[in-house]
Structures are given as C-alpha cells and as structure tokens.
Amino acid sequence: MAAIIDVRDLGKTYEVGSEKIRALKNINFTVERGEFIAIMGQSGSGKSTLMNLLGCLDTPTEGNYFVNGKEVSSLSEDELAYIRNREIGFIFQVFHLLPRSTALHNVELPLIYSGVKKAARLDIARKALQSVELADRMSHRPNELSGGQRQRVAIARALVNNPSLILADEPTGNLDSRTGEEIVAIFQRLHRQGHTIIMVTHNQELADLSQRIVYLKDGEVIKEEKSGRAK
C-alpha cells in the first residue's frame, strides 16, 4: 500500500521585504498508513512550517507533497478544502474551540461543513466525545472545562470525519505534565486502533512514545530514528 504521506525535496521560502527566508529545505520522508511519528526540533527549526504544509494550510515553494497519492500542488482550492476537512484531523496547542458553543456543537462542526444531516452528525459527535471519556461533559462550554478536557474535545472534533491522518501540533504544550500524559495516552490508544498520527513536539519524552522520530534543525531533516518505545 502506498504511503499516506510522501514528501520529496520539500522547501518553503518566505519573502520579508527584500529578504528571502528559507524556512524549510530538501525535506524528504514518508509516513505509512497506521504509523505514529513525532517531528522534533527547537523553536525556529521549521516544525510549524512543516506542519502547515502537511495540513495543506500553506503551499511549498519547492518540491512535491503527496497525500494519499495526490500531489497537493496540483489541487484546486476546493480540493484542498476537502482534504483539510475530510482527510486530515487537526489538533492544536491552543484548542481553537468556539467559546460560546457546547462541547457537542464544537465536535459536530466539521460534520456540518461536510453536509452531514443533523441526526447523524449528533450521533457521530456524541460517540466521538464518549471515545475520549467526555460523555458527561457534552453540554458544557469550554470555560466550564479544564485544559485537559478542552483538548479532549479538540481530539474528538478531529476524529468525527474519520480522517486518514491526525496532525497534532504541540498537543500537550498548554497542559501540566500529568494531564499531558493522559492526552498522549489517548493518542497511543488511537494509534492502536489504526489511526495514522504525526505529532509535532519539542519534548523528547513525548516523542519517545511514538514509533519513529524525525528531527529538524535549521529547516532540514538532520536524522530519523526509531523512538525509545520502538527500540
């Protein structure tokens, strides 16, 4: 089976005034279906830029990026929007929940955009919240939830369209260590269920819970290795 992610000589250059800043250069790696990998690097290493490219939130200036065999640069805006909504589940450090909406409504939003009828999407959203152990918090708004519970809502939202790929950008960055461990345990469970996960982190202990680690420095991949768990 073809890799779900195939990155070939990927690069990204930003123009700031008259200056050109090369944020990424010559990035090459693949992600197989069902794999759990971590992308590591210090601030400024290019992690966020790479995540934006992998999530089709930005476009590369060099190289090729394939998702499920489709080259991203050849896709229309509508096709890119479809991939972002249906193929990729996003989980961010800052949750990005609607403050005045309940957990249930936050989770059902991607299904609304996908055109799923109300009864079906409510059922799917409830099951997603149950899967992250928030069955008793469905009617709560974000300010009535702890940081860990808000991140669980975000995870449930990322799962509702049954995406091919889950992208997690520093998913424990705003959480204390114990709550962070609980969130990573959810990722491990999702991986055992067959989900493909790419997690960006600067935390070596978290990265070691994945199968494989890709290390970035100054916009380049400097090495890849099996994680501590996989060795």
N, C-alpha and C positions, 0 to 999 in steps of 0.2 A: 504494500500500500504506500502511495506517495506521501511524503512528509506534509504535515498540515501547514507548516511554516518553512519557507525556503528563502533565505536571504543571501544574495550574491553581490559582492563588491559594493554594498550599500554605503552611500555617503550623503551627508547633509551639510550645506554651506549656507550661512546666513549673511546677508548684506546689512551692515550697520553703518549708515552714511557711506563714506568712500571705502570703508574697511570690510573685508570678507573674512568671516569667522567660520572655520571648518569644524563643525561640532562632531561629526562622525566621518570616518573614512575607512574604506576597504573592510566593511563588516561582512563576515561570512559565517553562517551557521544554519542548521536545520533543527526543526522540532518535530519529532514523530508523534503521531496520534496516541494519546494516552500518557504522554510524558509530562513530568513535573520538573521544570528547570528554574533556576534562580539566576538573575543577572545582578552582578555585584560591581561596585565601584564607588569611589569617593565622590563628593559633590564636585560637579564640573567634569565628570568622566564621560558624560554623554548618555547616562541611563534614561533620563526623562525624554530626551530627544528620540532615543531608540524606541521607547515605549509609545510615543506619539506616532511614530512611523508604523510600528507593528499594529497599532489600533486604528490605522487609517485616519487619524486625526490631522496628519500632516503628510506631505509628499516628499520623497527623496529627490535630491538633485543629481545623484549618481547611482548607478547600479540598478538591480532588479529585486523586487519583493513579490513573492507568490504566496497567496493564501488559498489553500485547497486547490492548488494548481492554477489559480487565476492570477495573472500579473496585475498588480494594483495600479500601475501607471497607465494601463490601457482601459481602465474602467471609467464610466461616466459618473457624475455626481450622484445620480440616483442609485447606481450600482454600489458606490462606496457607502451611501447611507444605508442600503440594505445590509451590507456586510457588517457595518457598525452596530446595527440593530439586531440582526439575526444570527450572525456568525461569531460575534465577539461579546463576551460579558465583561464589563469594566468594573473594577473595584479600586477606589482611590483612598488616599490617606485621609482626606477631609470629608468623606462620606457622600457629599453632594445630594442630600435629601431635601425635599420640599418641606420647609419648617411648619407650614400650616396644614399639611396633609398627614393622615394616619400612616402607620407602617404599611397597612394593607394597600392603601392607594399608592404609596411610593413604589411598592413592589409591582403593582399591576401596570405602571406607566408604560414600560416597553411593549406590553401586550396591546395597549390602546393604540400606540403608534403602528403596531403590526396589523391592526384591524380585527383583532380577536373579539368576538361578541362578549357582552358583559358577564353573563352567567359563567361562561367558560373561563374567562380571564380571572374572575374572582376565585373560582375553584383552584386554578393553577397557582395564583398568588398565595392563597391560604396554605396549599401544600408546600410551597417554597418556604414560607415562614415556619411551618411545622418542621421542615427539614433542618432548620438552624435553631430549633428549640425556642421559638418565639410565638407559639400558639396562643399564649395568654397575653400577648402584647400587641395584637393586631390593630386594636383601636387606639393605641397610644400614638401621640405625636412625638417627633424627635426630641423636643425639650423635656419630655417625660421619660426618656430612655437614657441609660448610661452610655458611655462611649462604646463599650463592647457590644451593647445591644444595637446601637446605631450601625455599627459595622456589620453586624449580622443581618440587619435589614438590607444594607447595601449588597451583601453577598446573595441574599435571597433575590433581590432585584436583578442581579447579574445572571441568575440561573433560570429565570422564568421562560426565556425563549429557547432553552436547551441549546446554548451556543456551542460551536465547535471548539472554541478557545476561551479561556478565562485569563484576563490580564489584570494583575494585581500590582498596583504601584505603591510601595511602602505601606502595605495594608495594616501594619501594627504601629506605624510611626507616631500616632496620637494616643496610644494606649499604654497603660502600665504593663510591666513585664508579665504579670500573671494573666491579665486579660489578653495580651498579645499571644501568649502560649495557647489560650483557648481558641483564638481565631485561627492560628496556624494548624491546630488540631482539626478544625473544620476543613481546611484546605487538604490536609492529609486524607481525611475521610472522602472528600470529593474525588481526590486522585484515585483512591482505591475503587471508587465507583466507576472509574473510566474517564474522568474529565482530563482534558489537556490544560495545564496551568503554566503560565510564565509569571514569576514573581520578581519584581524589582526590589532590592533591599540593599542596605549598607551593613546589615547585621549578619555576621558570619554564622552565629548560632542558628538563626532562622534559615539561612541559605543551606546549611548542612542538613536540614530536614527535607530538602528536595532530592532529586536523583542526580542532577548534573548542574554544575555552576559555570556560567560564562562570565569571565572577569573583563571589565572595561577599564581603560586608563587613557586619558587624553584623546577620547574619541575612537579608540581602537580596541579590538579584542586582543588581549595580551596572553590569555590562556583559557583553556577549558579543562575541566576535570570532573570526575565523579565526586559526588558530595560525600561528607562524612558518613551519612547514613548508608550510602550505596557501596562504600569501600569494603 
